[in-house]
Amino acid sequence: MQDSYKKKLISLGAEALTDALLELTKTSETALDQVERMVSEPEENIQRFKKELSSIKRSQYYYKWDETEYFARKLGGLLEDLKAGVKDPDTGLELITLFYKADGKIMDQCDDSDGIIGDIFVYCAKELFIEYAKACEDKEKVAGVILKLCKDDSYGVRTGLIDGASQCLPEELIREMIRKFQEAAKYEEDEFSRRHNLTLIESLARQIKDAELYKKTRLESFAERPAAAYIDIARVYFESGDANTALSWIEKIPEGERFRRYESEHLLIDIYKELGYRDKLEKILYDIFRSHHSVETLQELLDVIGDDKRDEVVSSEVMSIISSEKLDLDDAEFLISIDKIYEAEKYIIKRAGQLDGDHYTSLIPLAKTMADAGHMLAASIIYRSLLCSILDRGYSKAYYYAVDYLKRLDRMAVMVLDWKGFEDHETFKQGIYNDHKRKRSFWGSYEDK
């Protein structure tokens, strides 16, 4: 689409495009800024950046939540001015540093509940900072700037600069930064500030693949459950090329611990692959597949044991799912995904009493799939649970959906030839009327529709 537009626009000629762009500037502030940026000299763009940043710092205006998107575009425009104006990396580093130092004024004058403004610093400004820092010849100067900015990070938007240190600094300077953060942490009386310094050391240690330093720092700083620290330490050892030590740290996690389980399991998979532990790799992949049946977990298993085992594995797990008394909507979806629609129908019908209409995000697509495949009894049972959930809660804002479900049930009823012991549609409908006849707005909407 973009290429097609580009060719057609080029064919219009420069004058036509210029007229269209100028017309657009009358109604779009963003377009006006872009035009000014394009026709200005580099120094003019830099001056506009400085002027606008000073204006923002002086401003007393507070951007409410629904205005932050506009404020974010304004800040993004500032950075575009910088890109268009800066030709010398040292100047660029100096100016983007000014932008970071204004974070307090910027964050205090807006409701950034959605994190839009914070992302300007964490992503856009960081990318520009790293670009200038890479090109700067004076790496000690770059290290000093990062050090000062990250030590004072009251709003949590500067720390990302540390995560990019290895992209623009040699290892010896990073180690010098680590030494300074260690000194700061040692004499810091405030616990929050101490932990902040330790977190910065962790990031730098991971970047230079110093797993021993990372381990020492991580154990000193962790405040949450130990499993989190063990996983982080194991990952850094693995990234540093020491899979055996990584495994020893993962094995410290208590059996049955579920905190960050997905992360620890997939790190174990990588470790087993690296060490060539095929038996352990197969076991953990089987365990993951059995605890969460999906096409993805099945394929991860088959990639190791071979696609020729597919029928054997699927047959065994289908039997296991069908024999279980407990309803698991993921299992129902899995049966459908492997073309076991009849088994899925039987699975749902047998466990109809366990359906909970509150789980509508999973049940709605499941009901639609069953209906589209012609399995109207299973679809009806699911829609009944969705309908009853809304009516039982008296959730009037959702009556629109409840009416839709009842209308669907009306249409599907004529296609159900055997209710298999469930109430037929008319009996069910009379029952919900008796239980909810005072919900006049629902019944009124139903009759109108």
N, C-alpha and C positions, 0 to 999 in steps of 0.2 A: 504494500500500500504506500509506504513512504517513498520507495523508488519511483512509483507511478506518479505520485504528486510532484516529486522533484523534477522529473522530465517535463511534465506539463507546465510547471511554474517557470522553468528555464525558457521554455518556448514562448512565454508571454513577453519576455524582454525586460531589461533593467528598469525602464521608465514606468511600466505598468506595475511592476513589483514595488517600486519606490512609492508610487502613489497609494497603493494598497496599504503599505506599511505605515505611511504617514497618517492615513485615515484611521488605522488601528490605534495609533498613539493617542487619538482623541478620547478614546473610551477605556484604554488599558494602561494603567500606570507601569505595569511590567514591560509592556511593549515600548513605552516611552523611555524607560531606563535602558532597555536594550539598544535602542537607536542612539541614545546619547553616548552609550559605552562604545558603540561601533564607530561613531564619527569623531570621538575625542582622541586627543594625543595621550600617550601613556601617562605623562605627568598630570594631566587633567583628571584621568581616572583615579590616580592616587590621591589627588586633592579631594575628589568627591568622596572617596572612602574615608579619609580623615575627617572631613566635615560632617558626614552622616554619622560616623561613630561618635564624634563629640556631641552631636545633637541628641543621639540616643542616650548617652550618659547623663546629659543634663535634663532630659525629659522627665516630667512628673506624671505622664500619662500611664494608666494601668490597663494592660490588655487583658480583657476577660477571656474565659475559656474559648468562647466561640470566635474570638478575634486572633487567637494565637497563630492560626494558619497564615493570616495576612502578615503578622509580625515575622514569622519564619521566612516568608518570601522576601520581606524587606532585608532581613539579615543575610539571606542567600544572595541577594543582589549586591550587598556589600562585598562579599567574597568574590563575586564575579567581577566587580570593579577592580579588586586587587589582582586577580588573574590577568585582566586586560591591561593593567598599568605597570606591573612589576616586570622588569627585565633583569634586575640584579638580585640574586638569591639572598644576599645579606640584607638588602632593603626589604625583601619579602618576609624574611624571618623576623625582622624588627616590627613590621606592621601586623603580621599575624599574631605576634606576641601581644601587641596592644589589644587586639581583638579578644584574646583569651583573658587578659587582665580586666576586661570590662564585663566578665561573666557575672559578677555580683550584681551590677546595676541592671544588666539584661534580665537575669533570672528573677530579680526582685520586682520587676515591673510587668510581670505577666503570670497568668494561671497556666502553668505548664503541666497540667494533670496528665495529658496524653504523651508527654515527653518529646513533643515536636521540636521545641526550642533546644532542649538538651542534645537532641540528635544533630543539630547544626554544628555543635562543638565536637561531639563524639565522632562524627563521620566526616562531614564536609570540611570543617576547619582543620581537623587532624590530617586529612589527605593533603591539604594545601601546605600545612606546616612541614610534613614529611618531605614533600616535593622540594621545598626551599632548603630544608636541612640537608638533604642528600647532596644538593649542588653547592652548599657552602664549603669552602676549603678549610676554614677554621673550625675543626671539629670540637675543640675544647670549648669554644664559644657556644656551639650547639648544645653540648652536654650541660654547660652551665645554665642555659636558658631552660632546658627540660627539667633540670634539677630544681630550679627556683619555682617554676610553674607548678610542678607536681607536689612539692612539699606543702604548698598552701592551696589545697583543693577543697575549699569549703562547700562547693556546690556539686562536687563529684563529676565534673565534666572535663577535667584536665588529665585524669589518670590515663586515658587512652594514649596520650603522648608517650608514656613509658612503654606501653605495649608495642610501639613502633620504633623503639630506640635502636634495635638491632638492624633496622633498615637504613639507618643513617650514621651510625657510630661504630667504630672498631671495638673489639672486645676489651682492650686495655682501658679505654675510657668508661666502658660500661662497668667494669670491675671497680674503677675509682668511684663511680656513682654509688655502687653497692656499699663501698666502705663508708661513704658519707651518710647514707641512709642508716647503716648499722650504728654509727656514732649517734645519730639523731635519736634512734629508737632506744639506745642504751640510757640516755639521759632525759628522755621524755617522761614527765610525771603524769600527763593525761593519758589514760588507757586508750582512748579512741585514736589519738594522734600516734601513739606507739604502734598500734595495729596497722594504721595507715602506712607508716614507714615500712613495716614488715611486709605488707601486701605489695609495695613497690619493689622490694627486694625479690620477692617470689617471682614477679613478672620478669625481672631482669635475669634472674638465675635460670628460669625456664628458657629464655631466649638464647642464652649462651650455652644451654644444655649442661649446666652444672647441677646435676641431680643431687649430689651430696649437700650442697649449699641450700638447694630448694627444700630438701627433706628437713634439714635443721631449722630453717626459717618457718616452714609450714607447721611443724610440730610445736614451735614456740608460739605461733599466732592463732592456731585454731581454737574457736570457742564453741563450735557446734559439735554434734556427735562425731566420734573418731572416724567412722566409716568414710566421711567426706574427705578427711585429711589423707586417709590411706589410699583412696581412689586417686586423688590428685598427685600424691607422691609416686604411686605406681605408674601413672601416665607419663610423668616427667622422666622417670627411669627408662620407660619404654621408648620415648622419643629420643632419649640420649643413647639408645642402642644397647641397653642392658635389660633384656627381656627376663632373664632369670630373677634379678632383684625386683623387677616390676611384679613378677608373679608372687614373690615372697610377701610383698606388701598387700596385694589383693587377697591373699590367703589369710591375712590378719583380720579381715572383716568377719564378724561373728555370723555363724550360720543362721539363716532366717532373717537377717537384716534386709529390709526392703528399701531403705533410703538410697536414692540414686541407683537403684538396682539395674535399670536399663543400661546406664553408663558403665557400671562395673562388669556386667555380662558381656557387653560388646568389646570392652577392653580385654577381657579374658579371651574372647574369640581371637583377637589380633595377636595376643601373646601366644596362644596355643598354635596358631598358624606359623608364627615366627620360630617357635621352638620345635615344630614338627610333631606335636603331641596329638596325633590323629584320633586316638581313642577318646581322649578328653574333649577334643573339639566336637566329635560326633555326639557325645553325651550332652554337652551343654546346648548344642543346637537342637537336639531332640527335646530337651527340657524346656527350652524357650518355645518351641513349636507347640508342645503339649499344653503349656500354660497360656498360650495365646495363639489359637488357630487362625491363620491368615494365609493368603496366597504368598505374601512376602516371606513369612517365617518358614513356610514350606519350601520355597525356592532356595532360601539360604541353606537349609538342610540338604536339599538335593544337589546343590552345587558341590557339596563335600562328599556325600555318599554315592552320588550318581543318579542321573535322571531315570535310569532303568529301574530304580527302586520306587518310583513314583506310585505305581498301582498298589504295591505292597504297603507302603506307608499310608496312603490315602485310605485304603480298605480298612486297615487297623484302626485309624483314628476316627473314621466314620462310625465304626462299631462302638468305639469308646464314647463318642458323643451321644449316640442314640441310647446307649445303656445307662447314661447318667440321668439321675432324677431331677437335677437342678437345671433351670433354664439359664442359658448364657446366650445373649443376643449376638455376641461375636461368633459363637459357634453356629448359630442359625445363618448368619451372613456368610460364614465360611462354606457351609454346605451349598449355598446358592452359588458362590463364586467358583466352586469346582463342579458345577452342573449336576448337583444332587438335589434338585428342586423337590422331588417327591419325598425324599428323606427329610428335607427341611419342613415340608408341610406336616408330615407325621410328627416331627420334633415339636413344632409349635402347638399343634392340636393337643398332643399328650400333656403339655405343660401350660395349657391355657390359663389355669388358675394362678400362675405365677406372673402373668403379664401385668406390668405396671404402666399405665398410660402416662405417668409423669416422665417416663423416659422417651419422650416423643421424638427426640433427635435421631434415635436409632430405629424407633418403631415406624415412623412415617415412610422412610424409604423401603423398609422391609415389607410393609403392607402394600405399597405400590408395586413392588417387584412380584409379590405373590398374585396380586390382581392381574397384572399384565401377563403373567404366565398362565392365567386361567384357573388358579387355585383359590376359588372364591370363598370357601369356608375358612381357610386360614386367614385370608385377607379380612374377612368379616369379623373374625374373633379379635384381630389386632385393632381394627377400627372401633370396635365396641369398647375396648379398653381405653382408647384415646378419648372417645366421647364421654365415657363415664368419669374419667379423671377430671375433665373440665367441669362437668355438671356437679360432681360430688364436692368439688372445691368451691363451686359457685363463682368461678372466675369469669365474670361478665365480659372482660376485655377479650376473652378468647371464644366467646359464643359464636363469632363468625366462623371459626374453624369447626366448632362443634356442629353447627348447622351443616357445614360441608360434609362432615363425617356421616351424619345421619342420612343425608341425601345419597351419599355413596352406598350406604348400607341398603337403602331403598332399591337402588338400581341393581346391586349385586344379588339381592335376595332371590330374584326370579331365576338366577343361574345356579343356585345351590340346590341340588337334587336330593342330597342326603345330609341332614344336620348332625348325624352321628351322636345323638344324645344331647346336643346343645339345644337351647330354646330356638324355635323358628323365629323369623324376623318379627312377625306381628306380635308374638308373645313377648319378645324382648322389648319391642317398642312400647307396648302397653305398660310393661314394667317400669321403664324409665319415665313414662308419663305419670304413673302413679307416684313415683318417688320424687319427681321434680315438676309437678304440674304448676307450682307457684312461680316458677321461673318464666314469667310471662314474656319477658323480652326475648328469651331464647325461642319459645314456641311461636311468638309473633314473627320473628325473623324467618323461622323455618317455613311457616305457612306462606309468607310473602315470597320467599325464594322459590 
